[in-house]
Amino acid sequence: MKNKNIKIALFYGGKITRHLVMIREAARKLGVNLKLISYNSVSFETETGKVNLRGEELDKFDVVFFRTTGKHWEEVDLINYQLRITNYELKKKPIIVDPMVKDGKPSQACKAWQMLKLKEAGIPVPRTVYGSLWYLYEVMTRQQFFVDAHTNARRVTAVLQKKPIDSPFNFPVILKGSGGDRGTRVFKADNLNELEKLVRDLRKSETEEGRRYMLQEYIENKGDYRVLILGEKVLGVMKRYRKDRQDFRNNFSMGGEVEVAELPPEIKKLAVKAAKVCGLMVAGVDIMPKGDDYVVLEVNKGPQFWGFMKATGIDVPMEIVKFLVGLSKNKC
């Protein structure tokens, strides 16, 4: 099948970003028919029972790539529903990227679910506790042997009277949103006072917005690694490190510095395995050294790649389009 005969639908939410424009331009250069489709275009009518893209047919596409899902799982499920009908009626089976999206399970996009599945697969991850914000606070309270003048002594006493539990780590700790958000919902607490303040500040997001959180061990580091995965291939590796030594986050989107890097072959294989376990074919796997080993911090769907391109010089949009085309050709 020639490139020009391959039709790719790339779904996105919100505005058309620089990353999306770069992917569209790469497809144009390769002579690939790739269309950017907003979730806002998804519609259906009960009388026809058919999901459309404001009149455009879904069954004409060979590859369907949900680059972002976020708040759009309702539209994702409707699209998957129509694609299943298309497959049954026309015996046409488009490639859906990624397997996690094809399953239509939003929970699999959560970092908490990732921690469970990665650990189950024997992949090392940071020590993690998941639960309500006050439960996470109690986990840390039960291992404190003193209460300073600024701590809510009544609350601490009440917690300590409960049955003790074995906490997996001590301060400092990381409080992290299970939904990700590119480093914007990742916080560090150096003591119980700071953790309590975070819990109080974030309670509204938990109770009114349904956001969930995890407590993780803090790993002292001089940077972490982003491994970009396309299927079974490692496209490249970059190191991220914080420019502001007062910050603990290494994210490029949060002002971190990046540079091209290399990792041992077995760690690259670990990154590929992590992406596969999480049901992602196009993924950014974040890895951090821990002692003489490495841990997988998280696996990101639809990773941003501007910083990666800056560090490695790799034309990521071009490689993504080639990968999507290859999926269709392998099907033929």
N, C-alpha and C positions, 0 to 999 in steps of 0.2 A: 504494500500500500504506500503510495507516494505521500509526502508530507502535506501537499495541498489538498489531498482527499481526506485527511484526518481532521475531524472537527472536535475541538476541546471546549468545554464549558468550565469557566473558573468562577465560582461563586464567592462573593464577598459581602461583608456588612459595613454600613457606614459610608464614608466618602472613598473616592478612588485615591489611593495613596501613591506616593512615589514608587513604592515597591511594585504595585500593580501595574503602573505605567511601564516600568522597566520590563516586566514579564511580557506585557502586550507588545512592546517594541521588539523584544527578542524573538517572539513568535513571528512577527512581520518579517524580520530579517531572514528567518529560516523558511519562510513561505508556508507557515502553519496557520490554519484557520482557528485561532483561539479567540473566544469572546468572553469579555468580562461581564458578569451578570449579577446585578444587585439582588439581594433577597427581597427588596421592595417590589420586584417584578413578579414574584410568585403569586398566583391567584387560582381559584377554581370556582366552579358553579355546580351546585348539587344536581341540576338537570342534566348536565353532561357527565358528571362524575369524573371529570378529567382535570388534572392539575396542569396549568399552562404557565408560561412566562410572558404574561400579557399578550397572548395570542401566538407566541412563538412555541414551536413544538420541542419537547424534550427529547423525543426519540431520534432526532437527527444527529445527536452527539455520540462520539466514540469513547470519549474520556470525560468524566465529570469530576472536577477537582474542587472540593470544598476547602479553600485556603483558610478561611476563618469560619468559626461556628458561633462561639460566644453566646450571645443572647438569641440566636436564631435557630435553635433546635426545632421549633415548631415548623419552620419553613423546610429545614433539612428533612424532617420526617415526611412532609408532604411530597417533596421531590423524590425521596426514596420510594414512597408509595407508588408514585406514577412510574418510576423506572421499573419496579417489579411488574406492574401491569404491562408495560411495554415489552419486557422480556417474555412474558407469558403469551401475549397476543402476536408479537412479531418475531418471536424467537431471536431477538437481538439483545445481546448482553453487553451493555457499556461497562467499561472499567470505572469503578468508583474508588476515588482516592480520598480518604484512607480506609482500611478495614474497620477501624474504630467508628468512623462515621457511617459506614455501610451498616453496621450493627444498630445504629440509631440509639446509642446509650450515652446520654450526656454525662453520666457519672464517671465514665471512663476518661473524660477530659479533665477530671479533677486530680489535683496533686496527691490528695489523700489516697485515692484509689491506686494511683501509680505506686505509692510507697508500698502498699500491700502486695501488688502484683510483682513488682521488682524484687522485693524480699522473698516472695514465694518462689521466684525463678532463680534464686541464689545470687542475685546481683546486690553488691553492698550498697547500702543507702545510709544517710544520717539517721541516728536514733531519733525516733519520732513518736509523739503522742498526739492523738486526735480526739477532739471533744469540744464541748461548749467552752466558752472563754473562762467562766468561773471554775470549771473543772480543771482546765489547764493551770489556772492560778493555784488551785488546791494541790495539784501534783507537786508544784514547786514549794508550796508552803509546808507540806508534811515533812520535808527534809531540812527545814531551817531550825537551828538550835537556839536562836535568839531572835528577839524582836526589838528593832531600834525605835527611837522616839517618834519616827514619822510613819510607822506602820500601823494599820488598823488592828490593834491588839485584840479586840473582841473577836473580830473575824478569824484571826490567826488561831486564837485559843479554841474557837469552835471547830476549826478544821483539824487541829492537832488532836482533838478528842476522838476523831473518827479512827477507824481501823487503819493502821499505817500501810502504806504501799511502797513497793520498791521503785523509786524513781530512777530512770536510766541515765540521768545527767545532772550536773549542777550549773549554777550561773557562771558565765553569761549564757543566755539562751536566745534562740531565734523564734519569734512569733510570726507565722507565715500564713497568708490566705490560701485556702485550698484551691481557689480559682485562678491563681497565678497573677495576672495583670502586670507582667513585665517588670517585676521588682518594686512596684509601687505599694504593694501590701506586704512588705517584708520588714520586720522591725527587730531591733536588738534590745534586750533588757539585761542590765548588768546586776540587778538585784531585785528583791521582792517589791520594793517601792515602785521601781520603774515598771515592773510587770503589772502591778495593780493599776497604775495610771493608764497603761496601754489598754488593759481590759475594760476599764471604765470608758475610755475614749472610743473604743471600738464596739461597745455593746449595742449601740444604735444600728450599726451596719449588720450586726448579727440578728437582732430581733425584728428589725423593720425591713431589711433587704435580703435576709436569708443567707448572708455570707457566713462561711465556716472557716475555722482556723486550726492550725497545727502548731505544736511546740516541737522544736528541733534543737539538737545539740549545736552549739557554736563551735565551728572548726577554725582555729587560727590558720590564716593563710596569707600568701603573697600573691593571690590571684587564682582564678579558676580557668577551665577550658570549655570552649564551645566546639562541639564536633557536629558538623553538618552532614546529615545522612540522606541519601536518595536511594530508597530500596535497600539493597544489600551492600551499597557502596558508600565508603567514606569519601566525601567530596574534599574535605580539608579540615584543618584544626586551627583555631586561633586561641591565644591566651588573652584573658581580660583581667585587668587589675585597676584598682581604684586610684584615681588621681588625688582625691581628697583623703588624706590619711585619717580624717575624723569620721569618714563614712566607712561602712563595713561592706557595702555592696559593690560588686565589680561590673555591673551591667553597663554596656556601652550607651544604652538609652538613658542611663542615669548619670552620664558624665565620665564613665570609666575609659581607660586607654586600652587599645588592642594592638596585638602584634601576631604575626604568623608563628605557629608553634608546631611541635611534633610530639606524639605520644607513642609509647611502646605498642607494637602490633596487637598484643593481647588486650590492651585497653581500648583500642579501636574496635576490636571484635566485640568487646563488652558494650560499647556504645551502640553498635549495630543490633546486638541482642536486645538491649534496653528499648530501642525504638520498636522493634518487632513485638516485644512483650506488651508494649503500650498500644499496639495496633496502628502505628504510624509509619508511612512510607516516606514522607517528606518531613524531616524532624531536625530539631536542634537539641542535642543532648549535652547537658551541662554536667561537667565532671570536675571534682576537686581532689587534690592530694590529701590524704589523711595518714600521717606517719609514713610507713613504707608502702602503703596501698592507696587506692583511689575509691571514692564513693560517687555514685550517680546522684546528683542533686535533684534533677527533674528532666523530663522529656517534653519539649515544646512543639506544639503543632503550629504549622504556618510560621516558622521563625522569621524574624526580620533578618536581613542580610547585608545592609549597608555597611555596618561595621566589619562584618566578615570579609566583604569585598575589599574594604580599605586595608585590612590586615594581610590578606592572602593574595590579592590580585586576581582571584578567580571570578569569572563572569557567571555569577550564580543564576541570574534570570535565564541566561542561555542554557545552562545545565539543567535547570528545572524543566524548561520546555522540551529539551532533548529527551529527558527522562519520561515525560508524559507521552511524547510521541512513541518512544520505545515500548511503553506499556501496550499501546494499541497495536503496534507492529507485531509484538510477541503473541498477541491474541489471534492474529491472522493466520 
